[in-house]
Amino acid sequence: MKPRPRVITLLLFWLLVLAPSCLNAAEVSPVDIENRRCQNCHGQSHIGQLTPRERAAMVAPAAPVANPPAARPGLHVPPTALAASVHGKLACTSCHTEAKSLPHAADLKTPTCNTAGCHAKENASVIQGAHAAAAAKGDKNAPTCVTCHGGHNILKKSERNSKTFPLNAVKVCGDCHQQHQTPSPGQGEATKGNVGSYLDSVHGRAVTKAGLPMAATCADCHNAHDVRPAKDPQSPVNRQHVPDTCGKCHVGVQEMYAGSVHGQNLAAGKKDAPVCSDCHTSHAITRADSPHFMKDIVAECGTCHDKPMPGSREKASLYDTYRASYHGQVQRLGSDRAARCSSCHGAHDIQRINAPNSRLNEANKVRTCQSCHPGADAKFASFAPHADFRNSDRYPILHYVYLYFVVMMSASFGFFGLHCVFWAVRSFIERMKHGPHPKITYEKGKAIRRFNRVDRINHALVIISFFGLTLTGLPLLYSDKGWAALMMKFFGGVQAAGLLHRMFAIMLIINFIIHGVGVFNRFRKYGIKQMLFGPTTMLPRLKDLKDLLGMFRWFYAGGPKPKFDRWTYWEKFDYMAEVGGSGIIGLSGLLLWFPVFFSQFVPGWMFNVATIVHGFEALLAVGFIFTIHFFNAHLRLEKFPVDDVMFTGRLPEEEFKHERGAEYDRAVATGEIEKLRTDPPPAWYRHIAVAAGIIAMTIGTTIVVLIILAALGIV
């Protein structure tokens, strides 16, 4: 029995040794004890579904609230959410100070994150920002700390599920700002559109599509806490600070900008100096190599450069002269290959032209041109891309070329326009007096061959090439019109239309050669004297002057018309204008097609001349053929709707006698008439010819109408 005290003593010893550790294991911190007191109610999931009466029984008595919510899910605070948050070790009463004694009041004040002096710096920033100002003015949409960071489940910014993690922060900002369909009280313009613009931007896609947390989000540009309106001088998106804000990410670009003429102007305090957002916008930023950006960036430059440069001799703005150039025309019609402002001047590193490191400095200009035109030399680089042919002081040669076309077009359209009007009036008078013009039909064996196969092929190729060149080239002259853009789109875009234009140009050149060979053979057959001075010559003769006076006599007084020979004076004019115009358009077109090659032989200003000549000569040809020529050949009452002789090569003998009296008399006198007689063309062939003529005139007339409406500023 004696060993029992020893056992008891041993047990007591171990109890004393282990007791402290057991007590420590069971020890609970005061914070946990206090939070458990809160969790006894708020940790129960059903608290959010209690009725207003049940909720009122749990808190200190309070004045009745009208129409209290049936349920308040927010009262439930899952213990796991609180434990996982950055505030997991804080007491609930650190924020909810009024809840230290229970039962607490029915309505606790909304806690601030500066209650315990925890986030004093951030709180000071928020107070200075637009969000706090909006809240002070009663804006119910004004965000609080909880709006952006969450309530009891706040996570570190670096954690993927945190509301402020870069890939999630955009949604936090967007959920509020997407609702701002009208301006917030006192905060300027509405911001609803900015959210969609950002999400479609290169920054937004980097976040939402590529998942790049380093991509720019709202807080990177606007700040996280000290968010201010752009008009606030201290805002990071204020004009003065935009380059520095963008430069936080785009370091190299910001360095280039700071050394550019734009950056220097901004540093000098010039408020109109362009900053990043002027060219790239603020929220709808796209890739600089995207077609959309490349098309719009020229207009962005034009918003500043829409007036002549101060102190220069230019009378037009750089923007206007660029838009009038070939580069500007095709760029406006959708080309992403055409030289834009930045192609020559640079983008972020734009310098004054006389600056040593400017791309347009005389020492660097050739190299700049060579970036698009390999092999370009100094003469090529002397081309003036902003030349204004209306400026006689600055560009006298170009101005005189322009005046030549003004005079030529005025004279041509003025004289022959009146000629057509007088003819139409006289024809109408004759119709009123004598009834409709008799319809001359073919009789068996009574057809006359007027044009051989080569002539008809020549004319067919002229029609095809002329219409092709017109439809693919005319939109350039009216590149600011909607119908021009539609025409380009129809042909597959600027590049496809340019390829077609060159194909039709080759067709024109080939046809020109074919016709030249035909004319040469006629010289060999009939001799120089007959071809130059005979009755069938295409050159003007004294008879043409007599016929002209005779026609004006008929216009005025009626009576018989002059007896015309093989070619009338207006047909000779058409022919010489077509041949001469084709040569002028063709040579100027070749100069513009192969500028690097031809710059070996001609100075750069010749390309400026070629540009004017090519455009105005083409416009003259289009206008004349689709009005004057169409009337003389088809639309006058005697021929309406179509004269098919150029398509079939034949016409009724009676019509030949009536229309070409002098040639008919000579053919009868010499017996040549028998050689000219042939079978009438098949009826189906004539129908095709008439249909082709109507289609051609419809297209031509439509183009003329569009040109006139464009000149009037209607379309």
Secondary structure, DSSP 8 states (H G I E B T S, - for coil): -TTHHHHHHHHHHHHHHHHHHHHHHT---HHHHHHHHHHHHHTSGGGGG--HHHHHHHS------SS--S--GGG---HHHHHHSTTTTS-HHHH-GGGSSSS--SS-----TTTTSTTHHHHHHHHHSHHHHHHHTT-TT---HHHHH-STT---TTSTT-TTSHHHHHHHHHHHHTT-SS--TTS-S--HHHHHHHHHSHHHHHHHTS--TTS--HHHHH-SSS---TTSTTSTTSTTTHHHHHHTT-HHHHHHHHHSHHHHHHHTT-TTS--HHHHH-SSS---TTSHHHHHHHHHHHHHHS-S--TT-S-SS-HHHHHHHSHHHHHHHTT-SSS--HHHHH-SSS---TTSTT-TTSTTTHHHHHHTTSTT--HHHHT--TT--TT-TTT-HHHHHHHHHHHHHHHHHHHHHHHHHHHHHHHHHHHHHHH-S-------TT-EEE-S-HHHHHHHHHHHHHHHHHHHHHHHHHTTTSHHHHHHHHHTTSHHHHHHHHHHHHHHHHHHHHHHHHHHHHHHHHHHHHHHHHSTT-SS--HHHHHHHHHHHHHHHH-S------SS-HHHHHHHHHHHHHHHHHHHHHHHHHSHHHHTTTS-THHHHHHHHHHHHHHHHHHHHIIIIIHIIIIISTTT-S--THHHHSEEEHHHHHHH-HHHHHHHHHHTTHHHHEE----HHHHHHHHHHHHHHHHHHHHHHHHHHHHHTT--
